Amino acid sequence: MDDTLALASFLALSNATRLKILKCLVSAGTDGMLAGDVALAADATPSRASFHLANLQETGMITSTRKSRHISYAVNYDAVGELMKYLLQDCCQNNETVRMCCTSSECC
């Protein structure tokens, strides 16, 4: 992951609605959620949710699938993992203290 994509991803996650959307999609698992259900879960109007979903999709952290007239969104776990890898290895230089927080049972 390059710095530009990492910055765009962190910027996307710095918004409360987008962070809430990502959390909802993580909870939904690989099946994802329909756009309308995402809007309800994020307590956003459909147009506002669509704006935030598009922003997250630009970073690659979520994907969309069209099924007839419905659009389903799901987390791209590989992209989220790359962001975490960037933070741990590139930014924090694989610091032992930082890495330990990810293996601690207190983390989740």
ABEGO torsion letter per residue (X at the ends): XBAAAAAAAAAAAABAAAAAAAAAAAAAEAAEBBAAAAAAAAGBBAAAAAAAAAAAAAAGABBBBBBEABBBBBBBAAAAAAAAAAAAAAAAGGBAAAAAAAABAAAX
